[in-house]
Structures are given as structure tokens and as C-alpha cells.
Amino acid sequence: ESMAFRDLYQKFQSENTEIFGLSRDNIRSHEGFKAKLGMPFELISDPDESLCRLFNVMREKNMYGKQVIGIERSTFIFHNKQLVKSYRKVKAAGHAEQVLEDLKTLQAAS
């Protein structure tokens, strides 16, 4: 998912849009991830889950037969400091492209 946003980053920038990723991993881990995969956008470290709780993305998941609490893949579009669209239970394939198209539609309407 992050690689698709990376690959479309210039198109998002041409729509005057900034991208941020968020995970519970630490900053050092994020820096390594960004360098390894050439991520042009910032990754926010949320080890205490305060932002995750604010966006209500912590969910019970089944991982290898065990119930664990993890982040539900989600995307949020903000415009003028307002949440204008959210995507929950995101599947990576085609998601970045859909967000870009929705963003273009939202911007054309405003």
C-alpha cells in the first residue's frame, strides 16, 4: 500500500495533496523503511497509539489463529482541517489510485 502511494506521490503533489503514513513503529524503524523503499513522504510514529485511538483504527484481528490488537488499514482525506472522506478495511490493490481519483473529484467540487 505504501509503495503504491510512493509511486503516485508526484500525482498527489500535483493535486496539492500531502501524504502521511502512520504506524506504531518507532522513528528509527520508520527511517529505515523510508530509506529501503524510497518513501518520499513522512511516516508518523505512534508507539503509544494516541493517534490510532483518535482515528479509531485499533481493531481485534486474527493473526495465525490468534486474536491480536492491530491497526486496521485506513485512509483519511482532510480538506481545510476537516475530515472529508475515510476508507476503512483498506485492501492495498488499487487503493492509492482510488484515493487519487476521489481526491480529484472532491477538489473539483470545492
C-alpha positions, 0 to 999 in steps of 0.5 A: 500500500505504501509503495503504491502511494510512493509511486503516485506521490508526484500525482498527489503533489500535483493535486496539492495533496500531502501524504502521511503514513502512520504506524506504531513503529518507532522513528528509527524503524520508520527511517529505515523503511523510508530509506529501503523503499524510497518513501518520499513522504513522512511516516508518523510514529505512534508507539503509544497509539494516541493517534490510532485511538483518535482515528479509531483504527485499533481493531481485534484481528486474527493473526495465525489463529490468534486474536491480536490488537492491530491497526486496521488499514485506513485512509483519511482525506482532510480538506481545510482541517476537516475530515472529508472522506475515510476508507476503512478495511483498506485492501492495498490493490488499487487503493492509492489510485482510488484515493487519487481519483476521489481526491480529484473529484472532491477538489473539483467540487470545492 
